[in-house]
Amino acid sequence: MAEQRDFDVIVIGAGLGGLLSAAQFLRRGQRVVVVERLAHPGGRFTAKTFQGAQVSTGAVHMLPFGTNGELAGMLRALGMPHRIHDSEVFASFHVRGKQYVCQSLAQLLGVLGPRQFGELVRLGGPIFLGKPTPEERTMSFAAWLERRMSRARSPELYAYFERLAHFALSVDLTDITYPEVCEITKNMLRYGPPGIVDGGCAALTGELERRVTEGGGELRLLHDVLAIEHDGAAVRGVRVRDKQSGDETLLCAPLVISNIGPQMTKTLTGMSAPADAPTVAISDGGVGHRRHEASGLKVHLLSDVSIIPHKGIMYCLDTERIAGIVQPSNSDRRLAPPGKHLLITHQILRSDDMNAEREAARADLRRLFGEAFGTKIRILTMSQYRGEWPVNRVAQGEDVTPGTDLAGLYLVGDAVKPSGYLMVEGVAQSVNSLLDLLDGPQAGSARPAHTPRKPPRARALHWLVRPPTPHAGA
Ligand SMILES: Cc1cc2nc3c(=O)[nH]c(=O)nc-3n(C[C@H](O)[C@H](O)[C@H](O)COP(=O)(O)OP(=O)(O)OC[C@H]3O[C@@H](n4cnc5c(N)ncnc54)[C@H](O)[C@@H]3O)c2cc1C
């Protein structure tokens, strides 16, 4: 018979969502075990040293809302040391063979020219201030745009929207609703610029791992959760297998937090066959379709020369596939070997033909860097993300809540991100939502106890016109 151990909380998966949850429950004095199938914690938010560079398992070392974001807020609340290097610019844009650095939205005038910039201002009104009509609530952003602008007449403006979605959400404009774009835009502007975490994502999840183990939590690496045990109404624990010895253990707890997404969690309960994909209606000019998964291809490059003169994102407006590039070594030199610069590109996958996808990325790199590509700038790694290791377990805008059909079984992680919260900001918010669900509203008020209020919308005005700040890196 399998060995049996008792805990207060079992966490399945040591990704960022699992580690943050474990740290929260340890702070409450509970006995916590985290079970992770891989040899290292951090999931898609950590990195390995390869040829002296920090090559990430997923994320491009970036926190979407930087120092003001919800992840940073949770790290502060947990008393966890960390440093975030916020972008000092709105973004830069590579188009017509040149990079334009924009401190503010107003400087997009130079990128788009007066006519397309005027269109951006006209579209920005309803995106930022409007309220979607009933018809617009399920409308894809592509369909919404098509009614208001011509892609052929305004290619750079269309590319601006498209590349933001490809880089930040890993979905196409047909796979995200207009209301979700509104929520994201408001959040991106009111929270502030993205930031690169000091030491890269491995430093952040490494610190969380220390917090969990030093706080008395048990971290079982190289252990697979084989099944979630329950009586049909409430969860009892999980059955795990040590991948090295093959030994099985029954871990019992009244609370099981799953960091592995709704599909895999459901499979482990054995309650019903998992749906083949989340079904969410999205309309494209009246025709409903099933969303594509959030998938992507990422290239790590080492460069002898600095390409991006700031800490933010360079969006690429006239490439075939590559949506954007960051140069995280501008924020922390240790992310690249001495004398080199680390660049990371990201693009969505448009087909199942990986050779074609990779070749399209190489063609873009030749287009962007000319003769320097292959001489001064070389590819370190190229990897695609989909299936069990996607960019997002549930595409942006699909509404999954932490609660499940089983009492005591909850979900955290990027599958449970609330509307408007990107990637790891959504992971932190999923943990806040879980705590809200468990603790109920604040005493004497209807407000949730843990999910913080959003910064005021007026803060977004900050991005309209900003004074220039000195560039870093270069
Ligand atoms: C290419 C790419 C670029 C990205 N860029 C960024 C970025 O710059 N900024 C950003 O904020 N986000 C980014 N993201 C998204 C971000 O990485 C994820 O949202 C985040 O890391 C997800 O964390 P999580 O805890 O939800 O899940 P995960 O990190 O996936 O953690 C789940 C863990 O569960 C483990 N597990 C699975 N099944 C089992 C089992 N049966 N038993 C035990 N363990 C199991 C897995 O091994 C994994 O460690 C990017 C993602 C990708 C792929």
PDBQT file of the ligand as one rigid body, heavy atoms in Angstrom, charges set to zero:
ROOT
HETATM    1  C1  LIG A 501       7.365  32.047 -24.797  1.00  0.00    +0.000 C 
HETATM    2  C2  LIG A 501       6.718  32.622 -23.585  1.00  0.00    +0.000 A 
HETATM    3  C3  LIG A 501       6.964  33.940 -23.262  1.00  0.00    +0.000 A 
HETATM    4  C4  LIG A 501       6.354  34.496 -22.137  1.00  0.00    +0.000 A 
HETATM    5  N1  LIG A 501       6.690  35.762 -21.762  1.00  0.00    +0.000 NA
HETATM    6  C5  LIG A 501       6.193  36.268 -20.617  1.00  0.00    +0.000 A 
HETATM    7  C6  LIG A 501       6.657  37.486 -20.092  1.00  0.00    +0.000 A 
HETATM    8  O1  LIG A 501       7.618  38.069 -20.567  1.00  0.00    +0.000 OA
HETATM    9  N2  LIG A 501       6.050  38.005 -19.009  1.00  0.00    +0.000 N 
HETATM   10  C7  LIG A 501       5.029  37.348 -18.389  1.00  0.00    +0.000 A 
HETATM   11  O2  LIG A 501       4.469  37.890 -17.451  1.00  0.00    +0.000 OA
HETATM   12  N3  LIG A 501       4.638  36.125 -18.798  1.00  0.00    +0.000 NA
HETATM   13  C8  LIG A 501       5.194  35.569 -19.890  1.00  0.00    +0.000 A 
HETATM   14  N4  LIG A 501       4.817  34.341 -20.301  1.00  0.00    +0.000 N 
HETATM   15  C9  LIG A 501       3.772  33.653 -19.554  1.00  0.00    +0.000 C 
HETATM   16  C10 LIG A 501       4.307  33.161 -18.211  1.00  0.00    +0.000 C 
HETATM   17  O3  LIG A 501       5.500  32.465 -18.420  1.00  0.00    +0.000 OA
HETATM   18  C11 LIG A 501       3.251  32.268 -17.596  1.00  0.00    +0.000 C 
HETATM   19  O4  LIG A 501       2.016  32.963 -17.550  1.00  0.00    +0.000 OA
HETATM   20  C12 LIG A 501       3.568  31.850 -16.183  1.00  0.00    +0.000 C 
HETATM   21  O5  LIG A 501       4.910  31.461 -16.039  1.00  0.00    +0.000 OA
HETATM   22  C13 LIG A 501       2.620  30.718 -15.844  1.00  0.00    +0.000 C 
HETATM   23  O6  LIG A 501       2.819  30.292 -14.539  1.00  0.00    +0.000 OA
HETATM   24  P1  LIG A 501       1.869  29.207 -13.926  1.00  0.00    +0.000 P 
HETATM   25  O7  LIG A 501       2.260  29.096 -12.508  1.00  0.00    +0.000 OA
HETATM   26  O8  LIG A 501       0.469  29.492 -14.240  1.00  0.00    +0.000 OA
HETATM   27  O9  LIG A 501       2.149  27.834 -14.726  1.00  0.00    +0.000 OA
HETATM   28  P2  LIG A 501       3.467  26.994 -15.024  1.00  0.00    +0.000 P 
HETATM   29  O10 LIG A 501       4.667  27.830 -14.996  1.00  0.00    +0.000 OA
HETATM   30  O11 LIG A 501       3.193  26.225 -16.275  1.00  0.00    +0.000 OA
HETATM   31  O12 LIG A 501       3.547  25.961 -13.800  1.00  0.00    +0.000 OA
HETATM   32  C14 LIG A 501       2.890  24.717 -13.771  1.00  0.00    +0.000 C 
HETATM   33  C15 LIG A 501       3.844  23.690 -13.173  1.00  0.00    +0.000 C 
HETATM   34  O13 LIG A 501       3.117  22.482 -12.955  1.00  0.00    +0.000 OA
HETATM   35  C16 LIG A 501       3.972  21.383 -13.263  1.00  0.00    +0.000 C 
HETATM   36  N5  LIG A 501       3.130  20.209 -13.524  1.00  0.00    +0.000 N 
HETATM   37  C17 LIG A 501       2.326  19.989 -14.590  1.00  0.00    +0.000 A 
HETATM   38  N6  LIG A 501       1.687  18.809 -14.460  1.00  0.00    +0.000 NA
HETATM   39  C18 LIG A 501       2.085  18.268 -13.282  1.00  0.00    +0.000 A 
HETATM   40  C19 LIG A 501       1.777  17.058 -12.595  1.00  0.00    +0.000 A 
HETATM   41  N7  LIG A 501       0.892  16.165 -13.061  1.00  0.00    +0.000 N 
HETATM   42  N8  LIG A 501       2.405  16.812 -11.417  1.00  0.00    +0.000 NA
HETATM   43  C20 LIG A 501       3.297  17.721 -10.898  1.00  0.00    +0.000 A 
HETATM   44  N9  LIG A 501       3.607  18.877 -11.518  1.00  0.00    +0.000 NA
HETATM   45  C21 LIG A 501       3.009  19.151 -12.682  1.00  0.00    +0.000 A 
HETATM   46  C22 LIG A 501       4.745  21.884 -14.480  1.00  0.00    +0.000 C 
HETATM   47  O14 LIG A 501       5.927  21.156 -14.672  1.00  0.00    +0.000 OA
HETATM   48  C23 LIG A 501       5.001  23.350 -14.106  1.00  0.00    +0.000 C 
HETATM   49  O15 LIG A 501       6.221  23.513 -13.425  1.00  0.00    +0.000 OA
HETATM   50  C24 LIG A 501       5.450  33.723 -21.370  1.00  0.00    +0.000 A 
HETATM   51  C25 LIG A 501       5.233  32.387 -21.672  1.00  0.00    +0.000 A 
HETATM   52  C26 LIG A 501       5.883  31.823 -22.754  1.00  0.00    +0.000 A 
HETATM   53  C27 LIG A 501       5.699  30.377 -23.017  1.00  0.00    +0.000 C 
ENDROOT
TORSDOF 0
